[in-house]
Amino acid sequence: MGFMARVMLFTCNSVKRLAKNRPICIFPSLGAHTHSRTDRIMAEESVKAGPLKTIREGSAQILVADHVFYNPVQEFNRDLSICVLTTFSRIYQREKNEERKRKNASELDAAMNVTLEAGVKHEDGLRILEALSATGLRSIRYAKEIPGIKEVIANDLSKSAVESIEQNVKHNQMEHLIKPSFNDAMTLMYMSTKPDQHFTAIDLDPYGHPTRFLDGAVQSIAEGGLLLITATDMAVLAGNSPEACYVKYGSVPLKTKACHEMALRILLRCIETTATRYGRYMKPLLSISADFYIRVFVRIYTGRYQCKKSSSKQSMVFQCTGCEALTLQPLGVLKPNPTEANPQQIKFGIPTGPFVGSRCEHCNQQHHMGGPIWSAPLHDEEFLGELLDTVEQEDSKRLTTIRRIYGTLAVIREELHDVPLYYALDRMCGILKLESIGMLTLRSALLHAGYRVSYSHASRTSIKTDAPVSVLWDILRCWHRLHPVKAERFLEGVPLTAILSKPPSQEYNIDDLHPEANPPSRKESLSRFPENPTAHWGPGTRATQMVSDNKMLKSVQNQNRRKQKRAPKNGTTYQEENDVKADSESPDRKVPKTITTDC
């Protein structure tokens, strides 16, 4: 083939590829920072050309092109964020009033008479940045539904997204509260590090990991400000790619049944270490695992002395490779060191270790080591109480997902906040090949023995308890005597044999139901662990392509894509043969055929 023929072939294929109607997926809650340059260009052209349709959620109405897929999964995320920000706004105003009281009582009298209203600009209110705004739906809902707002900056890197934001802001008549911004999220935050330009709240909801935005966020957030951060790369955080997790978050995850809580703790530890570089530290208000993502709400403060306590709030995790018993070893410890001048003085130290032997004491297997993770509480109990008060108010009942929000928060409030990680009852019985014990039976046995126990909101079969894992094995040994495992299951070298061959160290009451075994959230039949309501529930871009309401499996779209080139048959090139086969199996796929030119 000559030079000109090759140029014509390349040009023709390039034009066809660009002209091809490539479907794109834009989530209202995800910024355009996640799309490639080609996808953004094609999205811009499609938005200009496509018809518009109206999407209603909460108090907002947004206009989007027909090709834009609206994902209802994130409505729970947005509803919960509105409840959290409403509570935070009330706390923020109360703290400012207390500060005024210390400085000038006359200013306090004027401030106390101000009633916070949603949709009305308050000069002393919250200044919120939605760094990855896309269509602006979240920003519009914030402006219309959260009382005490001064300004909402709806930022995006895509020109077409900013045009969509401007259009939707005008459509909702929120020009007095929402300021569209066309900028890179990190650049915008770095330009806002001066105290008078700080944001009171920053919402980071990218598709994937948020760690690249954390450095700018902790520098541009106001003292006591709120960070709302989402991570959707759960496969990485849950232990499928420990090397990738270390690159992104600086921690090694473990493949454990408590992977969802461990993901939360890895993200919180990453935020904490980023903040401490600048003499700041975080205080988690609420940390939640839901659907296909995790979401944390943390306040950022400044204090070098508090930063020194950070090492005592982080731990390495040892997991037995056999029975999966978990052991945490803190990176630092706090030792009381009282003096006459300061009776509350503490001394910072390093723990001696390791906390585990070379072999597991329960099943004689080796250990994996993961971490470091955040081992301090995930939630603030005082804030949870105020948040539940907000959820129970009449204004919150208009939210579509309010029943799920209330049920989830009720379970979180019942959690043992000082106990990191948990075990899964089905997994423990599976390791021992044991007939499953009832959840209430196991909880009763722990309570009768004087230990505390709770669920985790992240798992229906979770056991979060301050009892050592040896107590759990003892209770299952007592259960084994009533429901014995078959003799042929006792093989040499397996955890089952090592654990069940030992007698229980004491007798546990597994017959009588403890009055506190059934938690209030279960008694009231709250929506604690809702089922996925529809198929394809999740982000959808990895397993499926979504165009409006139509979905096509990527496995079908990519049929024969990576097969090696075969010899031509009957004068037909491999590409032409492949195209015919792909078209016959997947009518939705349109692949340009290769043009052959003789020299």
C-alpha positions in Angstrom: 0.0 0.0 0.0 1.4 3.4 -1.0 1.9 6.4 1.3 -1.1 8.3 0.0 -3.3 5.2 0.3 -2.3 4.7 3.9 -3.1 8.4 4.7 -6.5 8.0 3.0 -7.2 4.8 5.0 -6.2 6.5 8.3 -8.2 9.6 7.6 -11.3 7.7 6.6 -11.2 5.5 9.7 -10.6 8.5 12.0 -13.6 10.3 10.5 -15.8 7.3 10.9 -14.7 6.8 14.5 -15.4 10.4 15.4 -18.7 10.4 13.5 -19.8 7.3 15.2 -22.6 8.0 17.8 -20.7 6.9 20.9 -23.0 6.6 23.9 -21.9 8.4 27.0 -23.0 8.2 30.6 -23.2 11.4 32.7 -24.3 11.1 36.3 -25.7 14.3 37.8 -23.6 13.7 40.9 -20.3 13.1 39.1 -18.0 15.7 37.6 -16.7 15.8 34.1 -13.2 15.4 35.6 -13.7 11.7 35.2 -14.2 11.7 31.4 -11.5 11.6 28.8 -10.9 14.6 26.5 -12.6 12.9 23.6 -15.7 12.0 25.7 -16.0 15.6 26.9 -15.8 17.0 23.4 -18.4 14.6 22.1 -20.6 15.3 25.2 -20.4 19.0 24.4 -21.5 18.5 20.9 -24.3 16.1 21.9 -25.6 18.5 24.6 -25.8 21.3 22.0 -27.7 19.1 19.5 -29.9 16.9 21.6 -33.4 17.6 22.9 -33.9 18.5 26.5 -36.0 16.7 29.1 -37.0 17.6 32.7 -35.8 15.6 35.7 -37.4 16.4 39.1 -35.8 15.4 42.4 -36.6 17.0 45.7 -37.3 20.8 45.1 -35.1 20.9 42.0 -35.9 20.6 38.3 -33.1 20.2 35.9 -33.0 20.2 32.1 -30.8 17.6 30.5 -30.2 16.2 27.0 -32.0 13.0 26.1 -28.7 11.1 26.0 -27.9 11.9 29.6 -28.7 9.0 32.0 -30.1 10.0 35.3 -29.0 7.5 38.0 -31.6 7.4 40.9 -29.1 5.5 43.1 -27.4 8.7 44.2 -30.7 10.2 45.4 -30.1 8.7 48.8 -26.6 10.2 48.8 -28.1 13.7 48.0 -31.0 13.4 50.5 -28.6 12.3 53.3 -26.2 15.2 52.4 -29.1 17.7 52.7 -30.0 16.4 56.1 -26.3 16.5 57.3 -25.8 20.0 55.9 -29.1 21.2 57.5 -27.9 20.0 60.8 -24.4 21.4 60.3 -25.9 24.8 59.4 -27.8 24.9 62.7 -24.7 23.9 64.6 -22.5 26.4 62.7 -24.8 29.3 63.5 -25.0 28.3 67.1 -21.2 28.2 67.3 -20.9 31.6 65.7 -23.5 33.1 68.1 -21.4 31.7 71.0 -18.4 33.3 69.6 -20.2 36.6 69.2 -21.3 36.3 72.8 -17.8 36.2 74.0 -16.9 39.2 71.9 -19.9 41.5 71.9 -23.3 40.9 73.4 -25.0 43.5 71.1 -24.1 41.7 68.0 -25.5 38.5 69.5 -28.9 40.0 70.0 -29.2 41.0 66.4 -28.0 37.6 65.2 -30.4 35.7 67.5 -33.3 37.3 65.8 -32.3 36.0 62.3 -34.4 33.0 61.2 -32.7 30.6 58.9 -34.7 29.9 55.7 -34.1 27.7 52.7 -33.7 29.5 49.4 -32.9 32.9 51.1 -29.4 34.3 51.1 -27.8 34.7 54.6 -24.6 36.8 54.7 -23.4 34.8 57.7 -24.4 31.5 56.3 -22.6 28.5 54.7 -20.4 29.0 51.7 -20.6 25.6 49.9 -18.4 24.4 47.1 -19.6 21.5 44.9 -16.3 20.8 43.2 -17.6 18.3 40.6 -21.1 19.6 39.8 -21.9 18.2 36.3 -25.6 19.2 35.7 -25.8 21.2 38.9 -28.6 19.1 40.4 -26.9 18.7 43.8 -26.1 22.4 44.1 -29.6 23.5 43.2 -31.0 21.1 45.8 -28.6 22.5 48.4 -29.6 26.1 47.6 -33.4 25.4 47.7 -33.6 22.9 50.6 -30.9 23.9 53.2 -31.5 26.9 55.4 -28.7 29.4 56.2 -26.9 29.4 52.8 -24.7 32.3 51.8 -23.4 31.0 48.5 -23.1 27.7 46.5 -20.3 27.5 44.0 -21.2 24.9 41.3 -17.9 24.1 39.6 -17.0 21.8 36.7 -14.2 21.4 34.2 -16.5 20.8 31.2 -17.7 23.8 29.2 -20.9 22.1 28.3 -21.5 21.1 32.0 -21.1 24.7 33.1 -23.6 25.8 30.4 -26.0 23.2 31.7 -25.5 24.5 35.2 -26.2 28.1 34.2 -29.3 26.9 32.3 -30.6 24.9 35.3 -29.8 27.7 37.8 -32.0 30.1 35.8 -34.7 27.5 35.3 -34.9 27.1 39.1 -34.5 30.9 39.8 -31.5 30.4 42.1 -29.2 33.0 40.5 -29.0 34.8 43.9 -27.5 31.8 45.6 -25.7 29.7 43.1 -22.5 30.8 41.2 -21.5 28.6 38.3 -17.7 28.1 38.0 -15.7 26.9 35.0 -12.5 25.7 36.5 -10.4 22.7 37.5 -11.5 21.6 41.0 -8.0 21.5 42.4 -7.0 24.8 41.0 -10.1 26.4 42.4 -9.4 25.1 45.9 -5.8 26.1 45.8 -6.8 29.6 44.8 -9.1 29.7 47.9 -6.6 29.0 50.6 -6.7 32.6 52.1 -8.9 32.7 55.2 -11.3 35.2 53.7 -11.8 32.9 50.7 -12.3 29.7 52.6 -15.4 27.5 52.0 -17.6 26.4 54.9 -18.4 23.1 53.3 -16.8 21.3 50.3 -18.6 18.4 48.6 -16.3 16.0 46.6 -18.3 13.3 44.8 -16.0 12.1 42.0 -16.3 8.8 40.1 -13.5 6.8 41.6 -11.1 7.8 44.3 -11.2 11.3 45.8 -7.6 11.4 47.1 -6.3 13.8 44.4 -8.6 16.5 45.7 -7.9 16.1 49.4 -4.8 18.3 49.5 -6.6 21.3 48.2 -9.7 20.6 50.2 -8.1 20.5 53.6 -6.3 23.8 52.8 -9.3 25.7 51.5 -11.9 24.6 54.2 -12.7 27.0 57.0 -11.9 26.3 60.6 -14.5 23.8 61.8 -15.7 23.4 58.2 -17.4 20.3 56.8 -16.0 18.0 54.1 -18.4 15.7 52.4 -16.4 13.0 50.5 -17.5 10.0 48.4 -15.4 7.2 47.1 -16.8 4.7 44.6 -13.8 2.5 43.9 -14.9 -0.2 46.2 -13.1 -3.0 44.5 -9.8 -1.3 45.3 -10.8 -0.4 48.9 -12.3 -3.9 49.6 -9.0 -5.7 48.9 -9.2 -6.8 45.3 -6.2 -4.7 44.3 -4.1 -4.0 47.5 -1.3 -2.5 45.4 -3.6 0.0 43.8 -5.2 0.9 47.2 -1.7 1.6 48.6 -0.9 3.9 45.6 -4.2 5.8 46.0 -4.8 5.8 49.7 -1.5 4.8 51.3 -3.0 1.7 53.0 -3.1 -2.0 52.3 -6.7 -3.4 52.5 -7.5 -7.0 53.6 -10.1 -9.3 52.0 -12.4 -9.6 55.0 -16.1 -9.7 55.6 -15.6 -6.3 57.3 -14.3 -4.8 54.0 -16.9 -2.1 53.8 -16.1 -0.7 57.3 -12.4 -1.1 56.5 -12.9 0.9 53.4 -14.3 3.7 55.5 -11.4 3.6 57.9 -8.9 3.6 55.0 -10.5 6.8 53.5 -10.7 8.5 56.9 -7.0 7.7 57.6 -6.1 9.2 54.2 -8.0 12.4 55.0 -6.4 12.6 58.5 -2.8 12.2 57.2 -3.4 14.8 54.5 -4.8 17.3 57.1 -2.0 16.8 59.6 0.6 17.9 57.0 -0.8 21.4 57.5 -1.3 21.3 61.2 -5.0 20.4 60.9 -6.9 17.3 62.1 -10.4 15.9 61.4 -13.4 14.9 63.5 -15.7 12.3 61.8 -19.4 13.2 62.2 -20.9 10.4 60.1 -19.3 7.6 58.0 -21.6 5.5 55.9 -21.3 2.5 53.4 -24.2 2.4 51.0 -24.9 0.8 47.7 -21.7 0.9 45.6 -19.9 3.7 47.5 -18.8 5.0 50.8 -19.5 8.5 52.1 -17.9 10.4 55.0 -18.7 13.7 56.7 -15.8 15.2 58.6 -15.1 18.5 60.3 -11.6 20.0 59.9 -9.9 21.9 62.7 -6.5 23.4 63.3 -4.3 22.4 66.3 -0.8 21.0 66.3 -1.2 19.4 69.7 -4.2 17.4 68.5 -2.3 16.4 65.4 0.2 14.6 67.7 -2.6 12.3 68.8 -3.1 11.1 65.2 -0.8 8.1 65.5 -2.9 6.8 68.4 -6.0 6.9 66.2 -4.4 4.7 63.5 -3.7 0.9 63.6 -2.2 -1.9 61.6 -4.5 -4.9 61.2 -3.5 -8.6 61.4 -5.9 -11.1 59.9 -5.5 -14.9 60.3 -5.4 -16.6 56.9 -7.3 -19.6 58.4 -10.0 -18.5 60.8 -9.9 -14.8 59.8 -9.5 -13.5 63.3 -8.7 -9.8 63.4 -6.1 -8.1 65.7 -5.4 -4.4 65.7 -2.0 -2.9 66.7 -2.0 1.0 67.1 0.8 3.0 65.7 1.0 5.1 68.8 -0.2 5.1 72.4 -1.1 7.8 74.9 0.2 7.3 78.5 -1.0 9.4 81.5 1.8 11.6 82.7 0.2 13.9 85.4 2.1 16.7 87.0 1.2 19.3 89.7 1.0 22.0 87.0 -1.0 19.8 84.6 -2.8 16.8 86.1 -4.2 15.9 82.6 -0.9 15.8 80.9 -0.2 12.8 78.6 2.9 11.3 77.1 3.1 10.0 73.6 4.6 6.6 73.2 5.2 3.7 70.8 3.6 0.3 71.6 5.6 -2.8 71.9 4.7 -5.6 69.6 3.8 -7.4 67.5 0.4 -8.1 69.0 0.2 -11.5 67.4 2.6 -14.5 67.2 3.9 -16.0 64.0 1.0 -18.5 64.1 -2.7 -17.9 65.0 -3.4 -19.0 68.6 -6.8 -20.3 67.5 -6.1 -22.3 64.3 -2.3 -22.3 64.0 -2.3 -20.5 60.6 -0.3 -17.5 59.5 -1.3 -13.9 59.3 -1.8 -11.2 56.7 -1.0 -7.6 57.7 -3.0 -4.7 56.4 -3.4 -1.0 57.1 -2.8 1.4 58.6 -6.5 2.3 59.1 -8.4 4.8 61.2 -9.2 3.0 64.4 -11.0 5.8 66.3 -14.8 6.2 66.2 -16.4 6.6 62.8 -19.3 8.8 64.0 -19.9 11.5 66.6 -22.8 10.5 68.9 -23.8 14.1 69.7 -24.0 15.0 66.1 -26.0 11.8 65.4 -28.6 12.9 67.9 -29.1 16.3 66.3 -29.1 14.6 62.8 -31.9 12.3 63.9 -33.8 15.3 65.2 -33.5 16.9 61.7 -34.7 13.7 60.0 -37.8 13.6 62.2 -38.8 17.2 61.4 -41.7 17.8 59.1 -39.6 19.4 56.4 -37.5 16.3 56.0 -40.5 14.0 55.4 -40.7 15.3 51.8 -37.5 13.5 50.9 -38.1 10.4 48.9 -35.5 8.2 50.7 -36.3 9.5 54.2 -37.4 6.1 55.5 -34.1 4.5 54.5 -32.2 7.4 56.0 -33.9 7.1 59.3 -33.4 3.3 59.4 -29.7 3.5 58.5 -29.1 6.3 61.1 -30.9 4.3 63.8 -28.6 1.3 63.2 -25.5 3.6 63.2 -26.6 5.1 66.5 -26.8 1.6 68.0 -23.3 0.6 66.8 -20.5 0.2 69.3 -18.5 3.3 68.2 -15.4 2.3 70.1 -15.1 -1.1 68.5 -13.4 -1.1 65.1 -14.4 -3.7 62.5 -16.7 -6.6 62.9 -17.2 -10.3 62.1 -19.9 -11.9 59.9 -21.9 -14.7 61.5 -22.4 -16.6 58.2 -18.7 -16.5 57.5 -17.7 -17.8 61.0 -20.2 -20.7 60.7 -18.9 -21.3 57.2 -15.3 -21.6 58.4 -16.4 -24.3 60.9 -18.8 -26.0 58.5 -21.3 -25.5 61.2 -25.1 -25.3 61.1 -25.8 -21.5 61.3 -26.6 -20.3 64.8 -29.4 -17.7 65.1 -28.3 -14.1 65.3 -30.3 -13.4 68.4 -29.0 -16.5 70.0 -25.4 -15.5 69.6 -26.1 -11.9 70.7 -27.9 -13.2 73.8 -25.0 -15.4 74.7 -22.6 -12.5 74.4 -24.9 -10.2 76.5 -25.4 -12.9 79.2 -21.6 -13.2 79.4 -21.3 -9.5 80.1 -20.1 -8.3 76.8 -21.5 -5.6 74.5 -22.7 -6.4 71.0 -24.3 -4.5 68.1 -24.9 -4.7 64.3 -22.9 -2.7 61.8 -24.9 -0.7 59.2 -22.6 -2.1 56.6 -23.7 -5.8 56.9 -26.9 -7.6 57.8 -25.0 -10.5 59.5 -22.4 -8.4 61.3 -21.3 -8.9 64.8 -19.6 -5.9 66.4 -18.6 -6.7 69.9 -16.0 -5.9 72.6 -15.6 -9.6 73.3 -12.4 -11.2 72.1 -12.7 -13.6 69.2 -11.9 -16.5 71.5 -15.3 -16.0 73.2 -17.0 -16.2 69.8 -15.3 -19.5 69.1 -16.3 -20.7 72.5 -20.0 -19.9 71.9 -19.8 -21.8 68.6 -18.2 -24.7 70.3 -21.2 -24.8 72.7 -23.5 -24.7 69.6 -21.4 -27.5 68.0 -22.3 -29.9 70.9 -26.0 -29.4 70.1 -25.6 -29.4 66.3 -22.4 -31.5 65.7 -20.3 -31.2 62.5 -19.9 -34.4 60.5 -16.8 -36.4 61.5 -15.5 -36.5 57.9 -15.1 -32.7 58.1 -12.3 -32.9 60.6 -9.3 -32.9 58.4 -5.8 -32.3 59.5 -4.5 -28.7 59.2 -7.9 -27.0 58.6 -9.2 -24.3 61.0 -12.3 -26.4 61.8 -10.3 -29.2 63.4 -8.1 -26.8 65.4 -11.0 -24.8 66.8 -13.7 -27.5 67.4 -11.3 -30.1 68.8 -10.9 -27.9 71.9 -13.5 -27.8 74.6 -15.1 -24.4 75.5 -13.3 -22.6 78.3 -16.7 -22.0 80.0 -20.3 -22.6 79.5 -22.4 -19.9 77.7 -26.1 -19.4 77.9 -27.5 -20.0 74.4 -31.0 -21.1 75.5 -32.4 -17.9 77.1 -33.1 -14.9 75.0 -31.6 -11.8 76.5 -34.0 -8.8 76.7 -31.5 -6.5 74.9 -30.6 -9.0 72.2 -33.2 -7.7 69.8 -32.2 -4.0 69.0 -34.9 -1.3 68.8 -34.3 -0.7 65.1 -35.2 -4.4 64.4 -38.2 -4.3 66.8 -39.6 -1.3 65.0 -39.0 -2.9 61.6 -37.0 0.0 60.3 -35.5 0.0 56.8 -32.1 -1.1 58.0 -30.6 -3.1 55.1 -32.7 -2.4 52.0 -32.5 -4.7 49.0 -31.5 -3.3 45.6 -34.8 -2.3 44.0 -33.9 -3.0 40.4 -31.4 -4.7 38.1 -28.2 -2.9 37.1 -28.3 -1.0 40.4 -25.1 0.8 40.7 -22.8 3.1 38.7 -23.2 0.9 35.7 -20.3 2.2 33.5 -18.0 -0.8 34.0 -20.5 -3.7 33.4 -23.0 -1.9 31.2 -23.3 1.1 28.9 -26.3 3.3 29.6 -27.9 5.5 27.0 -31.1 7.1 28.3 -33.0 4.1 29.6 -31.3 1.5 27.4 -28.5 -0.7 28.6 -26.1 -2.8 26.6 -23.6 -5.2 28.2 -20.0 -4.2 27.4 -19.2 -7.9 27.0 -21.5 -7.9 24.0 -20.1 -4.6 22.7 -16.5 -5.8 23.0 -17.2 -9.2 21.3 -14.0 -10.5 19.5 -12.2 -7.2 20.2 -9.0 -8.8 21.4 -8.8 -11.8 19.1 -5.5 -12.3 17.2 -5.5 -11.5 13.6 -6.3 -14.5 11.4 -5.4 -15.2 7.8 -8.0 -13.9 5.2 -10.6 -16.3 3.9 -11.9 -16.1 0.4 -10.5 -12.6 -0.1 -12.3 -11.2 2.9 -10.1 -9.4 5.4 -10.2 -10.4 9.1 -11.7 -7.0 10.0 -14.6 -7.5 7.6 -15.3 -11.0 8.8 -15.2 -9.9 12.4 -17.6 -7.0 11.7 -20.2 -9.4 10.1 -20.0 -11.7 13.1 -20.3 -8.8 15.6 -23.2 -7.2 13.8 -25.1 -10.5 13.7 -24.6 -11.0 17.5 -25.1 -7.4 18.6 -27.3 -5.2 16.3 -26.5 -2.1 18.5 -22.9 -2.2 17.6 -21.7 -0.3 14.6 -18.0 -0.8 13.7 -16.5 0.9 10.7 -15.2 -1.6 8.1 -11.6 -1.3 7.0 -11.1 0.1 3.5 -8.4 -1.8 1.5 -6.6 -0.1 -1.4 -4.2 -1.9 -3.8 -0.9 -0.4 -4.4 
